[in-house]
């Protein structure tokens, strides 16, 4: 007797820029406007209420696909119906690609740099008199 099973594979990326470039995430308001999307913000994020319009667009335009934001730095390069928000992409549409930028080993360094810069600005403001 032979048994087979296939484990779902996931290509997990930890850098937001790498993910954005690979999947072709469209975050430019003007590019989305040219495609006919009236957006409520400039970041290119689609709310769950806009999902049907986004799905219809992707069905009519095979070049584009949906990226789902699940929260806490976690994205999937496919439609996840109950995600918190969605985005449009035109790059690699492999559904096994995912992003969890909270696992980025550079994250503590980036946080430390950001805090140091903020403290330097506050120190400058405090001592400039």
C-alpha positions in Angstrom: 0.0 0.0 0.0 1.4 3.4 -1.0 0.3 6.6 0.6 1.0 10.0 -0.8 0.5 13.5 0.6 1.6 16.9 -0.5 2.6 19.5 2.0 1.6 23.0 1.1 4.7 25.0 0.4 5.0 28.7 1.2 7.7 31.0 0.1 8.0 33.2 3.1 9.6 36.6 2.6 10.5 38.8 5.5 11.3 42.1 3.8 8.4 44.3 2.6 10.4 45.9 -0.2 11.3 42.4 -1.6 7.7 41.3 -1.4 6.4 44.5 -3.0 8.8 44.2 -5.9 8.3 40.5 -6.5 4.5 40.5 -6.5 4.3 43.9 -8.2 2.2 45.5 -5.5 0.5 48.7 -6.9 0.5 51.3 -4.2 0.6 54.4 -6.5 -2.7 56.3 -6.3 -2.3 57.7 -9.8 -1.7 54.3 -11.4 -4.8 52.9 -9.6 -6.8 55.9 -10.7 -5.8 55.2 -14.3 -7.2 51.7 -13.9 -10.6 53.2 -12.9 -10.5 52.8 -9.1 -11.8 55.7 -7.0 -9.8 55.4 -3.8 -10.5 56.9 -0.4 -6.8 57.2 0.5 -3.5 57.5 -1.2 -2.0 54.1 -0.1 -3.8 51.8 -2.6 -5.5 49.8 0.1 -8.9 48.3 -0.7 -11.4 47.7 2.1 -13.4 44.5 2.4 -16.4 46.4 1.1 -14.5 47.0 -2.2 -13.6 43.3 -2.7 -16.3 42.5 -5.2 -15.2 45.3 -7.5 -11.6 44.2 -7.1 -12.4 40.6 -7.9 -14.4 41.6 -11.0 -11.5 43.8 -12.2 -9.1 40.9 -11.8 -11.4 38.5 -13.7 -11.5 41.0 -16.6 -7.8 41.7 -16.5 -5.7 38.6 -16.1 -2.5 40.6 -15.7 -3.6 41.7 -12.2 -4.2 39.7 -9.0 -5.2 40.3 -5.4 -2.9 40.5 -2.4 -4.5 40.1 1.0 -3.5 41.8 4.2 -4.1 39.6 7.2 -2.8 41.9 9.9 0.4 42.4 11.9 2.7 42.6 8.9 1.3 39.4 7.3 0.4 39.4 3.6 -0.6 36.6 1.3 -0.2 36.8 -2.5 -3.8 35.5 -3.1 -7.3 36.3 -2.2 -8.2 35.4 1.4 -11.9 36.3 1.6 -12.0 37.5 5.3 -8.7 39.5 5.2 -8.6 42.9 6.8 -7.8 44.6 3.5 -6.6 44.0 0.0 -4.3 45.4 -2.7 -3.9 45.0 -6.4 -0.7 43.6 -7.9 0.7 42.9 -11.4 3.8 40.9 -10.8 4.5 37.3 -9.8 1.0 35.8 -9.0 2.3 32.6 -7.3 -0.2 32.1 -4.4 2.5 30.4 -2.2 4.3 33.7 -1.7 3.7 35.3 1.7 5.2 38.1 3.7 5.7 38.4 7.4 7.9 41.4 8.0 7.8 40.9 11.7 10.3 38.1 11.2 12.8 40.4 9.5 16.1 40.1 11.3 16.8 43.7 10.5 13.6 44.9 12.3 15.2 45.6 15.7 18.0 47.6 14.0 15.4 49.6 12.0 13.4 50.2 15.2 16.5 51.4 17.0 17.5 53.7 14.2 13.9 55.2 14.1 13.8 55.8 17.9 17.3 57.3 17.8 16.4 59.7 15.1 13.2 60.7 16.9 15.1 61.3 20.2 17.7 63.4 18.3 15.0 65.6 16.9 13.3 66.0 20.3 16.7 66.8 21.9 17.3 69.4 19.3 13.9 71.0 19.9 14.5 71.0 23.6 18.0 72.5 23.5 17.7 75.0 20.6 17.0 78.1 22.7 
